[in-house]
Amino acid sequence: MIVYQNNLCEISPCQLSGFCVGWKSPLDGETLHKILKNSYRIVVALDDQTTQVVGFVNSLSDDVYFAFIPMLEVLPAYQNKGIGKELLKRLFVELSSIANIDVLCDKELQSYYEKFGMMKSYGMVFRK
Ligand SMILES: CC(C)(COP(=O)(O)OP(=O)(O)OC[C@H]1O[C@@H](n2cnc3c(N)ncnc32)[C@H](O)[C@@H]1OP(=O)(O)O)[C@@H](O)C(=O)NCCC(=O)NCCS
């Protein structure tokens, strides 16, 4: 069974391996743990059989008007089972008082976010 939690309670870096598939330099468990620890709101999906984290989403925010969703990840073996959808649904509840929520994504994923009522927009980035 997949269980969801909105904190890092009892989750260690070694439970956060295998993410960032296809990245030139995938982030390791230690780095992902730090990212989630320092985030504004998070939702984590765990497989209660393996205790492995199988998906997560995080957000950054000024706690007033703007929030940004930098990462949404589901392990390949767990994709297309509704976990991503559940993570976002729960995150949007956490962010319900924030008027402006931004996410940058590939063009192919725009229709995914549109299902949550998000609109296409334009953006600019630095990538170092
Ligand atoms: C994108 C991602 C989080 C979706 O999670 P998931 O648990 O597999 O998604 P769900 O099961 O909730 O939803 C599946 C739906 O998403 C669609 N989808 C999944 N990945 C997609 C992609 N790369 N492009 C377009 N649609 C995609 C599926 O076609 C399916 O559509 P349907 O509901 O109309 O059948 C997951 O595929 C993933 O981790 N991808 C790699 C990281 C990534 O791209 N993250 C997004 C950063 S902005």
The ligand as an ORCA input file, in Angstrom:
! r2SCAN-3c Opt
* xyz 0 1
  C       5.393     13.152    -14.191
  C       5.239     12.136    -13.098
  C       5.517     12.766    -11.744
  C       3.803     11.605    -13.112
  O       3.629     10.740    -12.012
  P       2.738      9.437    -12.128
  O       2.503      8.913    -10.763
  O       3.331      8.510    -13.124
  O       1.410     10.072    -12.759
  P      -0.099      9.673    -12.493
  O      -0.211      8.180    -12.379
  O      -0.663     10.492    -11.421
  O      -0.747     10.176    -13.820
  C      -0.536      9.484    -14.981
  C      -0.870     10.410    -16.117
  O       0.241     11.268    -16.348
  C       0.634     11.182    -17.705
  N       2.077     11.356    -17.787
  C       3.012     10.785    -17.029
  N       4.234     11.171    -17.414
  C       4.046     12.001    -18.463
  C       4.936     12.713    -19.316
  N       6.264     12.667    -19.158
  N       4.403     13.477    -20.286
  C       3.051     13.544    -20.440
  N       2.165     12.881    -19.668
  C       2.669     12.121    -18.694
  C       0.214      9.785    -18.096
  O       0.074      9.687    -19.501
  C      -1.133      9.635    -17.382
  O      -2.147     10.285    -18.089
  P      -3.712      9.876    -17.899
  O      -4.085     10.177    -16.471
  O      -4.426     10.761    -18.874
  O      -3.773      8.421    -18.216
  C       6.197     10.908    -13.315
  O       5.986     10.390    -14.599
  C       7.652     11.250    -13.128
  O       8.193     11.187    -12.010
  N       8.337     11.619    -14.218
  C       9.756     11.970    -14.160
  C       9.993     13.276    -13.471
  C       9.180     14.415    -14.054
  O       9.086     14.581    -15.266
  N       8.610     15.229    -13.152
  C       7.844     16.383    -13.494
  C       8.688     17.589    -13.284
  S       7.838     19.061    -13.755
*
